[in-house]
Amino acid sequence: MLAVGFEEDVEVILEKLPSKRQSMLFSATMPAWVKKLARKYLDNPLTIDLVGDQDEKLAEGIKLYAISSTATSKRTMLSDLITVYAKGGKTIVFTQTKRDADEVSMALTNSIAAEALHGDISQHQRERTLNGFRQGKFTVLVATDVAARGLDIPNVDLIIHYELPNDPETFVHRSGRTGRAGKEGTAILMFTGSQRRTVKSLERDVGCHFEFISPPQIQEVLESSSEQVVATLQGVHPESVQFFLPTAHKLIEEQGTDALAAALAYLSGFSQPPSSRSLVSHEQGWVTLQLTREQGFSRGVFSARSVMGFLSDVYPAAADEIGKIHLIADERVHGAVFDLPEEIAKSLLSMQLPPGNTIFKITKLPALQDDSPPSDNYGRFSGRDRGNRGSSRERGNRGLRGWGGRGSDSDDGFRRGGRSYRTDNTWSKSSKVGSDDWLIGNRRSGRPSSFGSRDRGFGGACFNCGKSGHRASECLNN
């Protein structure tokens, strides 16, 4: 509670307490700034360490999953993750910003009862929201890190890190909202392609291991939805059932079990037939396919460009509509996965392919090659002593740094000099030769990543005199 802006309030309370008392401080982690607080508020304290030197900092009952997503697919994927992994239980979704908390909760309310919790909400409304969540009036709480510490919310089944936390301590506190008092729980980390190395660093620092999963398939969503509907129907009072028995008997006589199936479909939110969904982007109407080529049939290097050329020869319509191409990480397999619109994928799967090539629909993503940039912001925040954090207003104005810190509105790129640049290095149909995005994303130009920023000094040599530090247009020998 001290870490999220209540330090002054706690000091006021401590001043009113009697001098002869026993004080205790509890924290899930013990970084330097927590030890500093202990020295400030406690007198010759006895330290009781329930974690010790073990590498694993999380409770044993928490299952950890990580899922790759894009900025556009997060929203659609989120409701399916809640449906499949929470199974009707309580879920806390953690965001980085107050605005995201509001927007995500609003988006979820179309299918799942959800409320937002963050620092801009009044204390009275916070209490109402938390009480409603505890009592099960709604099942999803979308919150900033204000809910990561110091709150007693029992029986939380699922934690979703919608945005990466700023540091490993916050990850431990967030995930610790589930799996409490010996119970089991699940925590899912959502990350973008450019954050893949940060996820690996998180595993190392927390001493945990993620199981990398694919987005839930539509069949899983349907099954989980129907199970939750059945559980809800079992809670209907028997006296209420009596009022609807005549209509139920009539429907069964006319339609048989189809009437009950239609009711289940409607209550599950699937009045219309569900469309296929991409395993990569989770967009509706897309199918993820895998192309595999036998070793003896490969000519040259197997790459995203060679996949594109192959599809152009076999079925030009597929090459025109293909999504991003991802190469499979296993070096023993010459293969790639990609998305196609449902109808085009169906046509491609029915075609005769050249010998040695196989294309098929997949239900789970294989391990894909890492296309993230060579470095990220990991450690810029977590390595600092947070003892002098300043006021909550100052902290709110510093911006987000470290793991999940976003300097722009996009998760998949960065901004510099008023322009946006991508940071992935895989090729897709939208890549254009000659554009700054393509040059920087593929590291073809040999220029440093600061290329394009005119605020920095010129580090090259003059074409006229050969001296460094100025351009030819600025040369005194002109």
C-alpha positions, 0 to 999 in steps of 0.5 A: 500500500505504501508503494501506490501512494498511501505513504503519507496516510500511513504516516498519519495513522502511525503518529496517532498510535501509542508508542508501545505497540507491536508493528509488522510489515508484510511484503511478497517481495523484499527489494532494497526499498522495502528494507529501507521502509522497514528500517524507517517504520520498525524498531529492531525488527525480526525478519521472517522469510518464507521464501528464502533462497529458492529461485521460484518466487511464486506460490506452487499452485500457480500455473503460468502461461504466456501467449503471443499477441498483437495490439489489434488481437489483444481485445478479441483474444482476451474474452476467449482466454477468460472464457476458457481458463477462468471457467466462470470464476473470478478474473483480474486483468492488469493493464498499465494505464487507467485509460486501458483499464476503462477501455478494456472493461468497456469492451468486455461488457459486451460479452462478460460482466466487467468493471474497472479499478484505478487511481482516478476512481473515488475511494467510495466507488473503489469499495463498491467495485471491490465488494461487488467483485468479492460477492460475484456480482461481476466476474472480471475486474480490469485494474491497474497495479493499484490492485496488485498489492494490499487487497484481500480478494479471495478465490481469484481463479485467473490473472491476465497480464494484459500489459507486461509489468514494469519490473519482476516484483510487480509481476510477482505481486500481480500473479499472487492475487491467485493461488492463495492459501494453498489453492490453485490458480492460473496466470497468463502473460500476454506479450507482443513479438518485440517483447519476447526477450523480455519474457525470457528475462522475466523467467530468469529473474522470477525463477519461473517457467512459462508454458507458451500457448496458442489462442483458444480455438473456437471449439474450446470457447464453445465447450467452455461457454456451454459448460458455464451456461449449464452451471448457471441453469442449475442455479435457477430456483425450482419454483421459477422452472415450473412457470416455463414447463408448458412452453418447454414441453411444447418446444420439445414436441415440435423441435426435440433436442434442437430447442435445448441446443438453440437455447444453449447457443443463444445463452452462450452468445453464439446465435450466429455460426462462429467463424474461424480465427487466426492462431497468429492474430486471432482475427475472425474469418482467417485460417492459419496454415503451415507449409512444410518442404522436404529437405531434398526439395529446397532450393537455396535458403528457405525464407519468408520470401521463398514462401511468398514466391511459392504461393505466387506460383501455386495460387496467386490469390493466396499470395495477394491475401496472405498475412504475415509469414513466420518461419518455424524455429526447428532447424530440422524443418523447412516450414512456415505458418501464415494466415489466409482468409477462410475461403482462399485457404479452403481453395488452397488446401484442395489444390495439387502441390508440387512434390515435396511440399505440404500445406495443412491447417493447424490447431496449435502454433509450433515454436516460431523463430524469434523476430524481436529486436536485439534489445528492449527496455528490460532492466531500466526500471527494475534495476533502480532503488525505488526508495526515493519514489516521490509523490504519487503525482510525480510517479504518474507523470514519469511515464512507463519505463522498463518492461512494459513501458510504452513510449507511444500508442503502439506496442509493436513499434517506437516513435522517433522524430515524430515518425513511427517505425516498426521493430519486427524483422520478418517480411510480410506482404505490406513490406515495401522496399525503399521505405524507412520502415522496411530499412530499419525493420530489416537492418538492411541499411547498416545505419544505427537505430537513431537514423532519422533523428535530426536532433543528434549530432552527425557522426559521419565524415564530410565528403569534401574534406574527409573530416568527421563531425559535419556534413558536406553541406556544412563544410567550410571548404565549399 
